[in-house]
């Protein structure tokens, strides 16, 4: 099920959600029918794989497994400091939004450059962390959904159930076990 998030600027693009029962990426239209996709030029391997998965050139299960090893950019709240780029706190407060059902959604991007336009509407989130998706999943609480590249042509929405499945798959992989897919 695809639910709209409350964004300051609603995205008008096709997003994709991971459906664990079918292990496919399916289109999800947010707000209004999107305008035709503009040319999306991948800037890194993750963006190329995401584009390939959306175009059906890469299997969704393969993509989701490979996603665990890729670095993602997580916007975090940046304290005001007289020293540019210096954060006094040792605890990161990531950018999360709530959807219409109250589900918290962690916002991630495939690179810091892809986040620039989106975080303009959230001035407290000037900082960020680059980390492997597997590390992020180890720290995600239950009931959290994830949006990768919200507001961009090539992105991915993971419902809370899909995130929970990825957390389990990642934990099994970390322990050297064969990950279980499907519901």
C-alpha positions in Angstrom: 0.0 0.0 0.0 1.3 3.4 -0.9 0.5 6.3 1.4 1.4 10.0 0.9 3.9 11.7 3.3 3.4 15.2 4.5 6.2 17.0 2.6 6.5 20.8 2.4 6.8 20.3 -1.4 4.9 17.2 -2.5 6.8 15.0 -4.9 5.1 14.6 -8.3 7.0 11.6 -9.5 6.8 7.8 -9.6 8.2 6.2 -6.4 8.7 2.5 -6.0 7.9 0.3 -3.0 9.3 -3.1 -2.1 6.6 -5.7 -1.8 8.0 -8.6 0.2 5.3 -11.1 -0.9 6.0 -10.6 -4.5 9.6 -9.5 -4.3 9.1 -6.9 -7.0 9.4 -3.1 -7.3 6.0 -1.7 -8.2 5.1 1.9 -9.2 3.4 4.0 -6.6 1.8 7.3 -7.7 1.9 10.1 -5.1 -0.5 13.0 -5.0 -1.0 13.4 -8.8 0.0 11.5 -11.9 3.6 12.3 -12.5 4.9 14.3 -15.4 7.0 12.2 -17.8 10.3 11.2 -16.4 13.2 13.5 -17.3 16.5 12.0 -18.1 18.0 10.7 -14.9 21.8 10.4 -15.0 23.2 8.0 -12.3 26.1 9.5 -10.3 27.2 6.3 -8.6 26.8 2.5 -8.7 23.8 2.5 -6.3 21.9 4.9 -8.5 22.6 2.8 -11.6 21.4 -0.3 -9.8 18.3 1.4 -8.6 17.6 2.7 -12.1 18.2 -0.8 -13.5 15.8 -2.3 -10.9 13.1 0.1 -11.8 13.5 -0.6 -15.5 13.4 -4.4 -14.9 17.0 -5.0 -15.8 18.0 -6.0 -12.3 15.9 -8.3 -10.2 14.4 -6.7 -7.1 15.6 -9.4 -4.7 19.1 -9.0 -6.1 18.9 -5.2 -5.8 17.6 -5.4 -2.2 20.5 -7.7 -1.2 23.1 -5.4 -2.9 21.5 -2.3 -1.3 22.7 -3.6 2.1 26.3 -2.9 1.1 25.8 0.5 -0.4 26.4 3.8 1.3 23.4 6.1 1.8 23.3 9.7 2.9 21.2 10.4 6.0 20.4 14.0 6.7 20.8 14.8 10.4 19.9 17.8 12.5 22.9 20.1 12.7 23.3 22.2 15.8 24.1 25.9 15.3 27.8 26.3 15.9 30.2 29.1 15.3 32.5 26.7 13.6 31.3 25.7 10.2 30.8 21.9 9.9 31.4 21.2 13.5 28.8 19.3 15.5 29.0 19.4 19.3 26.5 16.5 19.9 27.6 12.9 19.6 24.0 11.8 19.0 22.6 12.1 15.4 19.0 13.1 15.0 18.0 11.9 11.5 15.3 13.5 9.3 12.1 11.6 9.8 8.6 12.6 8.6 5.2 11.1 9.4 2.8 9.8 6.8 -1.0 10.2 7.1 -1.2 7.1 9.4 1.4 8.4 11.8 4.1 6.0 10.6 7.6 7.6 11.0 9.6 7.6 7.7 13.4 7.8 7.7 14.6 10.0 4.8 17.7 8.7 3.0 19.4 9.6 -0.3 21.8 7.9 -2.7 24.3 10.8 -2.3 24.6 14.1 -0.4 24.0 16.0 -3.7 20.6 14.3 -4.2 19.5 15.6 -0.8 20.2 19.3 -1.4 16.9 20.4 -2.8 14.8 18.3 -0.5 16.5 19.5 2.7 16.0 23.1 1.8 12.6 22.8 3.3 14.2 21.5 6.6 16.8 24.1 7.5 17.8 22.4 10.8 19.0 19.4 8.7 22.1 20.9 7.2 24.4 18.0 8.3 24.4 14.4 7.4 26.0 11.0 7.6 27.2 8.7 4.9 26.9 5.1 6.0 26.2 1.6 4.7 22.5 0.7 4.6 23.3 -2.4 6.7 24.6 -0.1 9.5 21.5 2.1 9.3 19.2 -1.0 9.4 21.0 -2.2 12.6 19.9 1.0 14.3 16.4 1.5 12.9 13.6 1.0 15.4 10.5 -1.0 14.8 7.6 0.5 12.9 9.9 2.8 10.8 9.4 3.1 7.0 12.2 4.4 4.8 12.1 6.7 1.7 15.2 6.8 -0.5 15.5 9.8 -2.8 12.1 11.3 -2.0 11.1 13.9 -4.6 13.4 12.5 -7.3 12.7 10.6 -10.4 14.5 7.5 -9.2 13.7 6.5 -5.6 12.4 3.8 -3.4 9.8 3.7 -0.6 10.0 0.9 1.9 7.0 0.3 4.1 7.6 -0.5 7.8 7.0 -4.3 7.1 9.5 -4.3 4.3 12.1 -2.5 6.5 11.5 -5.1 9.3 12.1 -7.9 6.7 15.3 -6.2 5.6 16.4 -5.8 9.2 15.9 -9.6 9.7 17.7 -10.4 6.4 20.6 -8.1 7.4 20.9 -9.7 10.9 20.9 -13.2 9.3 23.5 -12.1 6.9 25.7 -10.6 9.6 25.5 -14.0 11.5 26.5 -15.8 8.3 23.1 -17.4 7.8 21.1 -17.6 4.6 18.6 -14.7 4.5 15.0 -15.6 4.3 12.9 -13.7 1.8 9.1 -13.5 1.2 6.4 -13.4 3.9 
